[in-house]
Amino acid sequence: MSKLHFTTKHANEATVQRNWYVVDGTNQTVGRISSKIAAVLRGKNKAYYSPHVDCGDFVIVTNCDKVKFTGNKMDEKVYLNYSGYPGGKKEEIAKDLIKRRPEVIMERAVKGMLPKNRLGRKMYKKLFVYAGDKHPHVAQQPKELKF
């Protein structure tokens, strides 16, 4: 009588299949859409997900200038930047930031949901955010990702 030996197949850089997805941010809530984007960037939508391997896909976010916040966050949410010098703290509310640089809101929301290590920084590089509905990644033939 022989014993059965089963081995678990772990994902690695050679076995990971990366796809391109495009997400439309029109009338989407920032927190809800960014948590789903972060899961796709990590690869949690795949059957062979491993936390120690970057299994994620590339994500293109368009129309990020048309995202919305719940409650009074558009008028009350404060984004902070520090220059590194004494007194170099700069504050900006979401309403002003979305007019000036709408990509930053989505980028910071998704980046905060990724791991804070070198693997998370590698995942973050697969995110592309654009204010309008056009993007330069047509050659990659991205599929539309609906949530």
SEMAR-558183 format. One record per atom (N, C-alpha, C, O): residue in three letters; z, x, y. Coordinates in pm, whole numbers, plus 50000, padded with zeros to 5 digits. Atoms other than C-alpha are relative to their C-alpha. Layout:
AlaZXY;...
! end
This chain:
Met500005008449882;Met500005000050000;Met500005008950125;Met500885017350142;Ser500104991649882;Ser498925015450330;Ser500594992950122;Ser500594980650130;Lys499445005549876;Lys500555010850668;Lys498884998450102;Lys497935006250107;Leu500965002149892;Leu498614996850958;Leu500495007450123;Leu501675006650157;His499644992849877;His498585018451270;His499164994350113;His497934995050111;Phe500685005349883;Phe497745001851597;Phe500285009250118;Phe501415013850136;Thr499814991949881;Thr497215021751912;Thr499634991950122;Thr498674984250122;Thr500275006749873;Thr497345008852265;Thr499025008350079;Thr499215020450096;Lys500984993049918;Lys494325017852475;Lys500464999350145;Lys500604988550201;His499614999349860;His495395029452819;His498785002850086;His497865009950046;Ala501104997849907;Ala493085028753116;Ala500095014150057;Ala501185019450077;Asn500064987449928;Asn491955061353270;Asn498744999950086;Asn497984990350085;Glu501124999849906;Glu489375072153524;Glu498654998349930;Glu497714993249991;Ala501275001050071;Ala486635073553260;Ala499724985749952;Ala498564981949940;Thr500215013350057;Thr487185038153127;Thr500044988750102;Thr499694977450069;Val499865010649899;Val487775019153453;Val498634996050054;Val497845004550094;Gln501225005649941;Gln484914996553566;Gln500344994650138;Gln501184985750151;Arg499705004549864;Arg484914992053945;Arg498884991150051;Arg497704994550043;Asn500955009549943;Asn483224962054104;Asn500224999350151;Asn501245003850202;Trp499915002249856;Trp482564953454468;Trp500134985050024;Trp499374977149968;Tyr499805014049965;Tyr483854920754611;Tyr500014998650152;Tyr500435007750224;Val499945003249858;Val483444904754952;Val500844987450017;Val500684977749944;Val499085011049973;Val486104881455095;Val499774995450142;Val499715003650234;Asp500165005749867;Asp485574858155390;Asp501374995750051;Asp502064987749987;Gly498685002849945;Gly488664856355611;Gly500074987950090;Gly501114985450152;Thr500025011449909;Thr487654825155803;Thr501034989649957;Thr501024984949843;Asn498945010150019;Asn490624801055833;Asn500925003149882;Asn501464993949821;Gln499094996050106;Gln492634820855576;Gln501315004850064;Gln501305010950171;Thr498714995249953;Thr496344827755620;Thr500145014849964;Thr499835018949852;Val499984985450015;Val496964865055665;Val500805004349878;Val500305012149797;Gly499144995650109;Gly499834869055419;Gly499484996049864;Gly499545003949769;Arg500475004950129;Arg498334848155142;Arg498755007349954;Arg498635011149838;Ile501254993350039;Ile494904864155148;Ile500255014949976;Ile499645020849886;Ser499784985750017;Ser496254899555185;Ser500755003149870;Ser500545013849813;Ser499334997550127;Ser498534896154881;Ser499014999149884;Ser499145006549786;Lys501015001050105;Lys495564885454670;Lys499035011850004;Lys498595016749900;Ile500854988249986;Ile493434913754808;Ile500715012349944;Ile500095020549877;Ala499234988650051;Ala496204938654729;Ala500035000149848;Ala499995010749786;Ala500015000850146;Ala496304926254369;Ala498675004649943;Ala498635011249839;Val501324995650045;Val492544931854333;Val499845015150021;Val499255021949937;Leu500084985649975;Leu492814966554490;Leu500815007949896;Leu500425019049860;Arg499194993350103;Arg495534975554237;Arg499414998649862;Arg499655007049775;Gly500615002250130;Gly493544961353945;Gly500794990349915;Gly500584989749793;Lys499175009350077;Lys496054934653843;Lys499214988249947;Lys499754980449867;Asn500835010850052;Asn493194910453779;Asn499275004049873;Asn498474996249821;Lys500704995150119;Lys492014931353483;Lys500945000349880;Lys502155001949895;Ala499205000350122;Ala493184929953123;Ala500595013749968;Ala501645014449904;Tyr499534986650033;Tyr493604967753099;Tyr500785006550115;Tyr500785018750128;Tyr499224994849888;Tyr495824971453409;Tyr501115009349951;Tyr501835006149857;Ser498914990650023;Ser498135001553401;Ser500545004150137;Ser499765007550226;Pro499464997049867;Pro500525008353689;Pro499825014550043;Pro499905017450163;His500144985949964;His499955046053675;His498555004350020;His498295016050045;Val501414996949984;Val496145043953702;Val499424990750106;Val499794979050114;Asp500685008249900;Asp493985031753989;Asp498884992449929;Asp497784997649911;Cys500955008450072;Cys492195003253807;Cys499264990450092;Cys498444982550046;Gly500465010349908;Gly491274983954120;Gly498545000650036;Gly497835010150006;Asp501375001549956;Asp488014972354267;Asp499915002450151;Asp500925003350220;Phe500254998749857;Phe486434977154609;Phe499994986050061;Phe499434976750002;Val499945013049934;Val487094948654854;Val499525001550143;Val499975010350217;Ile500525000649864;Ile485164940855172;Ile500504987050060;Ile500294976350003;Val499495012049933;Val486834916555414;Val499174998050126;Val499105006850211;Thr500785003349881;Thr484594899555671;Thr500704988850076;Thr501574982050022;Asn499455010349911;Asn485474876355960;Asn501525000950010;Asn502204990750010;Cys498554998749989;Cys488974890655989;Cys500494996050140;Cys501694994650160;Asp499595004949869;Asp488964879956355;Asp500274985049999;Asp500754979650099;Lys499795014550010;Lys489134843656234;Lys501154996349909;Lys501294984749871;Val498845003150084;Val492284846656022;Val501064993050084;Val501014993150207;Lys498965007349927;Lys495334826156111;Lys501375003649944;Lys501505008849834;Phe498614998350038;Phe499094828656096;Phe500654986349990;Phe500184976750052;Thr499255012550006;Thr501564801456001;Thr501105000450104;Thr501525011250148;Gly498905000949904;Gly504214789356240;Gly499625005750135;Gly498505004150182;Asn500224994249868;Asn504584807556570;Asn499705014949996;Asn499875021950096;Lys500194985650015;Lys503654841756436;Lys498935005550094;Lys499015017050136;Met501054995149911;Met500544844156653;Met500585003850136;Met500095013250200;Asp499394997049871;Asp502774843956963;Asp501245008749989;Asp501655014850088;Glu498714993250011;Glu505914860256822;Glu499985012649914;Glu500865021049930;Lys500024988350087;Lys504904886156560;Lys499655012450082;Lys498665012450156;Val500164987949921;Val505204921056707;Val499575011449908;Val500185013949804;Tyr500474988150069;Tyr503244951256586;Tyr500455012150081;Tyr500215012750202;Leu499464988249933;Leu504884984756667;Leu499175012449966;Leu498705014049853;Asn500624986850018;Asn503275018956714;Asn500885010250069;Asn501455007550174;Tyr499224989149943;Tyr505035051656780;Tyr499095012050021;Tyr498345015849931;Ser500824988349971;Ser503385081256949;Ser500645012749947;Ser499955022849931;Gly499304988150045;Gly506015105656822;Gly500765006950112;Gly501545016050086;Tyr499304994549886;Tyr507255113857172;Tyr501164991050038;Tyr501144979150006;Pro498905008549954;Pro510535101557325;Pro499474989150094;Pro498724991950187;Gly500485011349919;Gly509925067157473;Gly498594996049967;Gly497974988750044;Gly501395002750035;Gly506585064957294;Gly499794987849913;Gly498774986749845;Lys500155012250081;Lys507185031257129;Lys499144990150077;Lys499394987250194;Lys500885009949939;Lys504425006157199;Lys500074987349917;Lys500004987749794;Glu499945013150067;Glu504694969157116;Glu498794991850041;Glu498334992550155;Glu501125008949972;Glu501874944057091;Glu500144987749913;Glu500384988949793;Ile499905012250080;Ile501964907756983;Ile498674997449930;Ile497625002549969;Ala501175002250085;Ala499534894756724;Ala498834993950077;Ala497674997150049;Lys501085006449924;Lys497574873556972;Lys499195010250078;Lys497965009150084;Asp500724989649925;Asp496694904157184;Asp499295009749907;Asp498185014149937;Leu500604990450093;Leu496024926756885;Leu498764994349933;Leu497815001649907;Ile501165005950066;Ile493624902156722;Ile498814999250096;Ile497664998950051;Lys501104999549904;Lys491584901457044;Lys499465014150015;Lys498255016150026;Arg500394986149974;Arg491554939257084;Arg499465006949876;Arg498385012849881;Arg500404993450125;Arg491334952256723;Arg500364991049882;Arg501414992949822;Pro499645009650105;Pro491214923856466;Pro500105006149860;Pro500775000549774;Glu499954993850133;Glu490704947456170;Glu501395005149965;Glu501785005249849;Val498694993750022;Val494154962856215;Val500984990249935;Val501804994349853;Ile499065009950055;Ile495994930556130;Ile499844999049849;Ile500834999349777;Met500225001150144;Met494394927455787;Met500305013249929;Met500875013249820;Glu499754986950062;Glu494554964855715;Glu501495002649982;Glu501915007349877;Arg498574997450008;Arg498274967055792;Arg500684990549903;Arg501644994349835;Ala499405009650093;Ala499074935555594;Ala499765004349855;Ala500675003649773;Val500324995950136;Val497294948255282;Val500685013349967;Val501195014949856;Lys499404987050025;Lys498584983955317;Lys501494998849970;Lys502025006449889;Gly498585002050025;Gly502154971355326;Gly500304994449862;Gly501444995049816;Met499815005850133;Met501634954554988;Met499575009349888;Met499665005849770;Leu500404990150100;Leu500334985554810;Leu501145009949977;Leu502045010950060;Pro498934990150025;Pro502515012654651;Pro500035010750109;Pro499015014450166;Lys499834989949896;Lys503925038254892;Lys500015013949937;Lys501025020849940;Asn500144986850059;Asn502685069554713;Asn498535004050005;Asn497724997050065;Arg501374995349991;Arg499485089454664;Arg499034990749928;Arg497854990049963;Leu500855009750069;Leu498155063154423;Leu499704988250092;Leu498574983150093;Gly500215010849904;Gly498635036054688;Gly499035004050110;Gly498244995850156;Arg500934995349898;Arg496805057254944;Arg498585000549946;Arg497624998250020;Lys501334999950062;Lys493915060954699;Lys499464985749989;Lys498264983550009;Met500425014050008;Met493825023054649;Met499594994650136;Met498644986950147;Tyr500265004949865;Tyr493875016955024;Tyr498615004250049;Tyr498014997350132;Lys501314995349957;Lys490665037055067;Lys498864991349948;Lys497724992849993;Lys501035008950053;Lys488785010354869;Lys499934986850077;Lys499234977550035;Leu500005012149917;Leu489444984155140;Leu499135002550123;Leu499285012750191;Phe500884999249885;Phe486794978055407;Phe500114986950077;Phe499854976250021;Val499745012049920;Val487564953555691;Val499074999950120;Val498925009950189;Tyr500945001549889;Tyr485064940355946;Tyr500294987150075;Tyr500664976950014;Ala499705011649917;Ala485494916256237;Ala498934989249988;Ala499274977349988;Gly501085009750010;Gly482114899356204;Gly499684996549856;Gly500415000149764;Asp500395003950136;Asp480284884855907;Asp499015009949939;Asp498575007949825;Lys500924990050053;Lys478014915455865;Lys500785012349955;Lys501805015950014;His499394987650048;His478904946655666;His498905009149947;His497855004249904;Pro501044990650042;Pro476984978355573;Pro499985003049850;Pro499365012849808;His499904997250144;His477714975955198;His499104990849916;His499464987249805;Val500925008950071;Val474744954255096;Val499435006949877;Val499145000349777;Ala500584992650112;Ala473424981754866;Ala500884999349875;Ala500385000749763;Gln499105000850115;Gln476514978154643;Gln499974986449932;Gln500594984649827;Gln500145013650053;Gln475634941354580;Gln501374993849969;Gln501654990749853;Pro498665005550025;Pro479184927854626;Pro499944985249960;Pro499114977650009;Lys499885014050040;Lys480144895254457;Lys501014993250092;Lys501954999750140;Glu499075007349917;Glu481904868354655;Glu501274997049922;Glu501224992649807;Leu498715002250064;Leu485584865454575;Leu500684988350069;Leu501004989050188;Lys499365012149944;Lys487114830854626;Lys501444999349953;Lys501755002649838;Phe498585001850037;Phe490824824154631;Phe500364985350008;Phe501504981649981;
! end
